[in-house]
Amino acid sequence: KTFEGLIGGTIATFAVVVVIGMQSDTWNSLTEWLLLALVISVFAPIGDLLESVVKRALGIKDFGTVLKGHGGVLDRFDGVLVCLPAVYFLAVTLAPWSS
């Protein structure tokens, strides 16, 4: 939840998406890879911030006790839960143009 973390996460996301994209048979253009990385880089922090807002509104530190001190299990998946619908929408939108 820092600016440095956002920049580092964005750089890492772009690097991982390009490496995985080179192995993909579905999405094979750099434009598609960059769009995917952009969607993930935008929506993952939004999910993290939304979960923090909910925890603050409820006045709790962690969701659950499984991962004490780490925000609970939901804190590990908050970005994913917001990214999944966005990535799905991107995939459905790009499907007609993907080979």
Stockholm file with secondary structure:
# STOCKHOLM 1.0

chainA/1-99         KTFEGLIGGTIATFAVVVVIGMQSDTWNSLTEWLLLALVISVFAPIGDLLESVVKRALGIKDFGTVLKGHGGVLDRFDGVLVCLPAVYFLAVTLAPWSS
#=GR chainA/1-99 SS CCHHHHHHHHHHHHHHHHHHHHHCSSCCSHHHHHHHHHHHHHHHHHHHHHHHHHHHHHTCSCBSSTTTTTTBHHHHHHHHHHHHHHHHHHHHHHGGGCC
#=GC SS_cons        CCHHHHHHHHHHHHHHHHHHHHHCSSCCSHHHHHHHHHHHHHHHHHHHHHHHHHHHHHTCSCBSSTTTTTTBHHHHHHHHHHHHHHHHHHHHHHGGGCC
//
